[in-house]
């Protein structure tokens, strides 16, 4: 059984082991522990899942230095609890365009900015991205994106 603090780590207890009921603390990687958002509920920025023998943590934050949303995903095999976390990948949202060939463009009318005077351009970096959610079936992540906070 695990008790999760999305800012710090996981407190683990093996409830099936009758002889040893001690708790073990599994801290998140240092970069996750140092990247606390003040006055922000952790569910807005992080998610954790255990799927196919692997513990996965996703973090979502805006980096003002690069003007981009950054989303690292960390993992650890549940059999290697207490070892190091691996950063699986880092997703950057910086000047990526919304698909202009579908009607998804019409869902974001406030984002339209003149590109070169001829056609509007939709920038994902202008959105507020929250609630990262890791899939339980595959390596996908889902986000809530809004124009206004």
N, C-alpha and C positions, 0 to 999 in steps of 0.2 A: 504494500500500500504506500502511496506517495502523497505527501502534503506539499503543494507547490506554492512558492512565493515567486511570482513572475518577475520581481526585481532582483532577487538574490539567488534562489536555487530550490532544491527539493530535499525534503526530509523523508527518508525511506525507512520502512519497517517491514520485515519479512514476517507476516502474520501466520504463515504456514509452518514456520520453524518453531516448534514448541519449546525447544531448549534455549533459544536465544531470541529474546524480545527486545534487543537493543535497537536504538535509532541510529541511522547513518545519514550524515549531511552530504549532499552532492551539490557543491556550488556551481553556478553558471560560469562560463568563461569570463575572465577579467574584463574584457571589453564590454560585455553585457552588464556586469555588475557596476561598472563605472558610468554607463550610459543611462542613468536614471533620469527620467523626465519629471521635473518638479511639478507638483500639483496636478498630475495626470494619472488617471486610473490605468493600471497596467494592461487591462484587457483592450484598451485602445491602441496599444503599441506592440503587444506580444501575444504569442500563442505557443502552446506546448502539446505534443501528442506522443503517444507510444504506439508505434505501428510496425508490424513485421520484425519484432525483436530490436527495435531502434527507438531511442528517445530523440525527438527533434524539437528544436526551439527556433522560432522566427521572431525577428525584431524589425520594427519599422520606424525610421526616424528621418527627419529632414536635415541635411547637411548644408548649412548656409555658406560654407567655404566653396563648395562646388555647385551650389544652387541645384541640388538634386535630392530626390528621395532615395535612401539606401535601405536595402532589405537583405541582411545576412541571414542565412539558415545554418544552424549548428546541429550536429548530431553526435550520438554516442551509442554504441551497442549496449543493450541492457545487460549483457553478460560481462561487460568491462566497466561496470559502475565503479567509480573512484579513479579511473584513468583520465586521460585528456579528452577534451571535446575536439571534434573536427569541424572546421568551417566548410560546409559542402559547397556553397556558392554565395555570391554577393550580387544582388540585382540592383541596377541603377536606373532610375527614371529621370532622364534629363533630356528635354526637348524631343521626347518621343511623340509621335503623332497618333491621334485616334484614327482608326480605319475610315478613310474618306469614301470608300466604295460602298458603304452600307448606311443604313439609317441611324446608326449609333451616333453619327455626327449631330443629328437633330436633338439628341437627348442632352447635349451640352451647349445650348445656345449662348450662354453667358461667356463661354470661353472663346468665342469667335474673335479673332484678332486679324487685322489686315496683314497678309503675308507680303505681297508685293503690289497691293492695290487691286489684284484681280480675284483672288480666292481667299477665303478665311482659312486660318490654320488653328488646329486644336492642340494645345500643349498640355500634356498630362502633368507637368511639373506645377501647373497653376492650381491643381486640385489638392484638397486636403485628404490624405490617404490615412485610413484608420482600420481597426479591427482586422489585422492579418489573421487568416485562418488556414491552417495546414490541412490538406486532404488526408483522410484515413485510407484511401485506396491507392494513391499514386503520389508522385512528386509534384503536386500542384499546390499553389497558394492562392487564396482568394482575399480580396480587399474590398472595403467600402470606400468609395471615392465620392467626395462632395465638392461642389463649387464654393459653398460658404461653410465655415466651421459650425 
